[in-house]
Amino acid sequence: MGIFFRRKEKYLNSIEWLSENSIHLSKPTECTLQEFEFLRHIVKDKRIVWLGENGHNIREHNMMKSKIIEFLHKEMNFTVLAFESGLAECYSANELKKEFTDEAFLKNAVYSL
């Protein structure tokens, strides 16, 4: 029984630490750019911000990432956006980029590949 109690205690301590050290945001559909102001301090001297992949095609993750990217661009003047992708997708996107404006390319070509 001792090992189970220690694991439960460790688990509960982890939950408590996460709760105290997390930044709570609104739901992805309600979240505003102002909620990402905490990033200004974190990335103030950085040239590159890497947003990891939380899951494939999870709508809420993509919505939050889009809002983070928008904040970084509009509020902190980041200007380059790079995506991890397969060789075939990169080739196709490279061919299609001539046919679209930047905004149309992101909305239509990149996410529809």
NORVEN-V674806 format. One line per field, one symbol per residue. psi: psi as a letter, one per 20 degrees, with the letter a starting at -180 (. if undefined). Layout:
BEGIN
psi: ???
END
This chain:
BEGIN
psi: hghhggggggghhgggggghjqoprrqhiiprhhijhhhghhjhjqhppoorohqpkoghghgggghgggghghhjkpippqqprrggggggghhihhiqrgghgghgggii.
END
